[in-house]
Amino acid sequence: MAEKVKSATRPGPKDKSIVTAYVAVDGTLAGTIVMADPVRKDAALVIADLRRLGVKRLSLATGDRSEVAGAVGLALRLDQISAQLTPARKVETVAAERAYGRVMMIGDGVNDAPALAAADVGVAVGRRNLAAAAEAADVLLVRDDLGQIGTLLQIARRSRAIALQSVGCGIGLSVIAMVCAGLGYLTPVQGALLQEVIDVAVIGNALRAL
C-alpha cells in the first residue's frame, strides 16, 4: 500500500499547502504519504462579501504551519497571518486586533473556543467539534457554510439600525407628548393613551427586524 501512495502523488515543490510524510520499514524507505490542506471553495466568496460590506481588515489565526498559513493567506489576500498558534496565542491575537476596532472571530473547533469567547463577537461555524466552540461563541451557524457570514453581518446591521430607530423615535415622540401635556394641550388620560399608542408604534417598527 505504501508503494501505491508513493506512485500515486508527487507534490509540487511550490505548493506550500502540501505536506509529505516518508514511511520507512526497517530503515528502508517504503513510500510517502502526501497530505493536502486546500483552501475551502467558499472562503474566497465570503472574503469578497466581507470586503464589500465594509470590513477593512481580515486576519488569519491558525495552529497550522507557517507555510500552509502563508499559502492560504496569499490565496485569499488577507491583511494579517498568524500561524502555529496555541489557543492562548489566539486569544492574544484577538486582543491585538482590537487596536484596529471591534473584533469578530470565526472558528470551528475546540482550539478556537478561548478566542471566540475573547472576541467582541464570536461565530462558531459547522457541525463537527462544536461542543466547546458553541459554548464560547455568541452566534452559532449549524451549517458548515461560510457563505452565511456575509448574510449574518447584514442581518445584524439591519437589526441594530431598526433598534436604534425605534429607540430614537420612541423617546422623541414621548418627549413631544410630555411637552404638550406640560403646556396643557393634553389631559392626563389623553397623555396616557398617547403613550400607549407610541409604545405600540415603536414595537411594531421593531418587528420589522424579523
DALINLIN-V250745 format. One record per helix or strand. SS is the DSSP state (a for helix, b for strand). FROM is the first residue (numbers start at 1). LEN is the number of residues. Records with the same first field share a line. If there is no record, write none. Layout:
SS=FROM-LEN + FROM-LEN
This chain:
a=2-7 + 43-10 + 66-11 + 87-14 + 110-9 + 131-6 + 148-35 + 188-22
b=18-8 + 28-9 + 59-3 + 80-3 + 104-4 + 121-5 + 139-3
